[in-house]
C-alpha cells in the first residue's frame, strides 16, 4: 500500500509502521500538538455512523478513529496493511461491533456494495495508486453511501505554507527522534505530505473515480483537509 516515497518497497514501509505501533497514538498526539484529537472528532461527525450502518475505516492503524465511530452504534471494520498496528489495536479496543481486518487498499477483501460509509484518515497518501484506492472504496460502498477522507494538505497562503513545509522537513523529524525508536518513519511522513496534491486536485481525483457531490473544507488553515462525497444511487 505504501507510495513509492523514499524508494521503499511496501513490505519495508509496513515493517516501518509495525515498529512504531506501540507508541503510534502517543507520537501522533505529540507531533500534532494535540490537534489530531480535534481532527478525529471532525471526522467522526462527518462519518456520522448510525445504529445499523456498516462503516469501513481504511488505514485505521490501531483503530483509535474506528472506536469513535463504533460508539454511535454502527458496526465498524478497522482495516490496515500493518499487522503490527492491527495487533495493538485489537488488544486495546475490544468491544462489540468493532473488528480488525488486514487488507490492501488496492484490493480490498470485501464484497461489492458492503458498506454504508467508507473513510480513510491520513492514509490515502500512503498508497501506490490513489485512483485505484478511490475506485476500490467506491466498489465496496453501497449506492448512496458516503466517503469521508481526512488527509494532510496545503495552506492556501504560499508564505505560510512555506513555513509549514520547513517545519515538516526540519522540526518534525527532530521531535520524532526524541520520542521514537524509528524516526525514519517520520522522515517518510514529512516527504509524503509535501508531495501530496492540493485540495482541488484531490477533489478532481475523487470525482474521476466515480464519486459524486465532492466537497472539502480546510482544518487548521489547510494543514488538514476533510473531503466528502457520495456513491451515486
C-alpha positions as CSV (number, residue, x, y, z in Angstrom):
1,X,0.0,0.0,0.0
2,X,2.9,2.4,0.5
3,X,3.6,5.1,-2.1
4,X,6.9,4.9,-3.8
5,X,8.4,7.5,-1.5
6,X,12.0,7.3,-0.4
7,X,12.5,4.3,-2.7
8,X,10.9,1.9,-0.2
9,X,9.0,-1.3,-1.0
10,X,5.5,-1.8,0.5
11,X,6.9,-4.5,2.8
12,X,9.6,-2.1,4.1
13,X,7.0,0.6,4.8
14,X,4.7,-1.9,6.5
15,X,7.6,-3.0,8.8
16,X,8.4,0.6,9.5
17,X,4.9,1.2,10.8
18,X,4.9,-2.1,12.6
19,X,7.9,-0.9,14.5
20,X,6.2,2.3,15.8
21,X,2.8,0.6,16.5
22,X,3.1,0.6,20.3
23,X,3.7,4.4,20.6
24,X,1.9,5.4,17.4
25,X,-1.0,7.2,19.0
26,X,1.2,8.9,21.6
27,X,3.6,10.1,18.8
28,X,0.7,11.5,16.7
29,X,-0.6,13.4,19.7
30,X,2.8,14.9,20.5
31,X,3.7,15.8,16.9
32,X,0.4,17.4,16.1
33,X,0.4,19.2,19.5
34,X,-2.9,17.6,20.3
35,X,-4.7,18.7,17.1
36,X,-5.2,15.1,16.0
37,X,-7.9,14.7,18.7
38,X,-9.9,17.6,17.1
39,X,-9.4,16.2,13.7
40,X,-10.7,12.8,14.8
41,X,-13.8,14.5,16.3
42,X,-14.4,16.3,13.0
43,X,-14.1,13.0,11.1
44,X,-16.5,11.2,13.5
45,X,-19.1,13.9,12.9
46,X,-18.7,13.7,9.1
47,X,-18.9,9.9,9.2
48,X,-22.0,10.1,11.4
49,X,-22.4,6.3,11.6
50,X,-25.8,5.3,12.9
51,X,-27.0,2.1,14.5
52,X,-27.5,-0.5,11.8
53,X,-25.0,1.1,9.5
54,X,-21.7,-0.6,8.4
55,X,-18.6,1.5,8.4
56,X,-15.2,0.8,6.9
57,X,-12.2,2.7,8.4
58,X,-9.3,2.1,6.0
59,X,-5.7,2.7,7.0
60,X,-7.2,2.6,10.6
61,X,-3.8,1.9,12.3
62,X,-4.6,1.0,15.9
63,X,-8.3,1.7,15.5
64,X,-8.4,5.0,17.5
65,X,-10.7,6.6,15.0
66,X,-12.7,3.4,14.4
67,X,-13.5,3.2,18.1
68,X,-15.1,6.7,17.9
69,X,-17.3,5.5,15.0
70,X,-18.4,2.4,16.9
71,X,-19.7,4.5,19.9
72,X,-22.6,5.7,17.8
73,X,-23.9,2.1,17.5
74,X,-22.6,1.5,13.9
75,X,-20.8,-1.8,13.1
76,X,-17.2,-0.9,12.2
77,X,-14.3,-2.6,10.5
78,X,-10.7,-1.3,11.1
79,X,-8.7,-2.3,8.1
80,X,-4.9,-1.7,7.7
81,X,-1.9,-3.3,5.9
82,X,0.2,-3.2,9.1
83,X,-0.2,-6.3,11.2
84,X,1.6,-4.6,14.0
85,X,-0.9,-1.8,14.1
86,X,-3.8,-4.1,14.0
87,X,-2.4,-6.3,16.7
88,X,-2.0,-3.3,19.1
89,X,-5.5,-2.0,18.1
90,X,-7.2,-5.3,18.7
91,X,-5.6,-5.6,22.1
92,X,-6.7,-2.1,23.2
93,X,-10.1,-1.9,21.6
94,X,-12.2,-5.0,22.5
95,X,-15.8,-4.1,22.1
96,X,-18.9,-5.4,20.3
97,X,-19.4,-4.2,16.7
98,X,-15.7,-3.5,16.1
99,X,-13.4,-5.8,14.2
100,X,-9.9,-5.7,12.8
101,X,-9.1,-6.9,9.3
102,X,-5.8,-6.9,7.4
103,X,-6.1,-5.6,3.8
104,X,-4.6,-3.8,0.9
105,X,-6.3,-0.6,-0.2
106,X,-5.7,-1.6,-3.9
107,X,-7.6,-4.9,-3.5
108,X,-9.9,-4.7,-0.5
109,X,-11.0,-8.0,1.0
110,X,-14.7,-7.1,0.9
111,X,-17.6,-7.8,-1.4
112,X,-19.2,-5.1,-3.7
113,X,-21.6,-2.7,-2.1
114,X,-20.9,-3.8,1.5
115,X,-20.6,-0.5,3.5
116,X,-22.8,2.5,4.2
117,X,-19.8,4.7,4.9
118,X,-16.1,4.3,3.9
119,X,-13.5,6.6,5.4
120,X,-9.7,6.9,5.4
121,X,-7.7,9.3,7.6
122,X,-4.0,10.2,7.0
123,X,-3.6,7.0,4.9
124,X,-4.6,7.8,1.3
125,X,-1.2,9.4,0.5
126,X,0.4,6.1,1.6
127,X,-0.9,4.0,-1.3
128,X,0.9,3.4,-4.6
129,X,-2.1,4.3,-6.7
130,X,-4.6,6.9,-5.3
131,X,-7.1,6.5,-8.1
132,X,-7.2,2.7,-7.7
133,X,-7.8,3.1,-3.9
134,X,-10.6,5.5,-4.6
135,X,-12.1,3.1,-7.1
136,X,-11.9,0.2,-4.6
137,X,-13.6,2.3,-1.9
138,X,-16.4,3.1,-4.4
139,X,-16.7,-0.6,-5.2
140,X,-17.3,-1.7,-1.6
141,X,-19.7,1.2,-0.9
142,X,-23.5,0.8,-1.3
143,X,-25.3,3.2,-3.7
144,X,-26.0,6.4,-1.9
145,X,-23.2,5.6,0.6
146,X,-20.7,8.2,1.8
147,X,-17.0,8.7,1.5
148,X,-15.0,10.7,4.1
149,X,-11.3,11.4,3.6
150,X,-9.2,13.3,6.2
151,X,-5.7,14.0,4.9
152,X,-2.8,16.3,5.4
153,X,-2.9,19.1,2.8
154,X,-1.5,22.5,2.0
155,X,-2.1,26.0,3.4
156,X,-3.5,28.3,0.6
157,X,-1.2,31.2,1.6
158,X,2.2,30.5,-0.1
159,X,4.4,32.1,2.6
160,X,2.6,30.4,5.4
161,X,2.7,27.1,3.6
162,X,6.4,27.5,3.1
163,X,6.9,27.9,6.8
164,X,4.8,24.9,7.4
165,X,6.8,22.8,5.0
166,X,10.0,24.0,6.7
167,X,8.6,22.7,10.0
168,X,7.9,19.3,8.3
169,X,11.4,18.8,7.0
170,X,13.3,20.2,9.9
171,X,11.4,20.3,13.2
172,X,9.2,17.2,12.9
173,X,12.0,14.6,12.4
174,X,13.9,16.2,15.3
175,X,10.9,15.8,17.6
176,X,10.2,12.3,16.3
177,X,13.8,11.2,17.1
178,X,13.4,12.2,20.7
179,X,10.2,10.1,21.1
180,X,10.5,7.2,18.7
181,X,13.0,4.3,18.1
182,X,12.2,4.6,14.4
183,X,12.4,8.3,13.4
184,X,12.8,7.2,9.8
185,X,9.0,6.6,9.7
186,X,8.5,10.3,10.3
187,X,11.1,11.4,7.7
188,X,8.8,9.5,5.3
189,X,5.8,11.3,6.7
190,X,7.2,14.7,6.0
191,X,8.2,13.8,2.4
192,X,4.8,12.3,1.7
193,X,2.9,15.4,3.0
194,X,5.0,17.8,0.8
195,X,4.4,15.7,-2.3
196,X,0.6,15.3,-1.8
197,X,-1.7,17.1,-4.2
198,X,-3.6,20.2,-3.2
199,X,-7.2,20.1,-2.1
200,X,-8.8,20.8,-5.5
201,X,-6.6,18.3,-7.3
202,X,-7.6,15.6,-4.9
203,X,-11.3,16.5,-5.3
204,X,-10.8,16.0,-9.0
205,X,-9.3,12.6,-8.5
206,X,-12.3,11.6,-6.3
207,X,-14.8,12.7,-8.9
208,X,-12.9,10.9,-11.7
209,X,-13.0,7.7,-9.6
210,X,-16.8,7.9,-9.9
211,X,-17.9,9.7,-6.7
212,X,-20.5,12.5,-6.8
213,X,-21.1,15.6,-4.8
214,X,-17.4,16.1,-3.9
215,X,-16.7,18.8,-1.4
216,X,-13.9,19.7,1.0
217,X,-13.2,22.0,3.9
218,X,-9.9,23.1,5.4
219,X,-9.0,22.4,9.0
220,X,-6.3,24.4,10.8
221,X,-5.8,26.8,7.8
222,X,-5.4,23.8,5.4
223,X,-2.8,21.8,7.3
224,X,-5.5,19.1,7.0
225,X,-8.4,18.9,4.6
226,X,-11.7,16.9,5.0
227,X,-13.1,15.7,1.7
228,X,-16.6,14.2,1.4
229,X,-18.5,12.6,-1.4
230,X,-21.3,10.0,-2.2
231,X,-21.6,7.0,-4.4
232,X,-24.3,7.7,-7.0
233,X,-27.6,6.0,-6.2
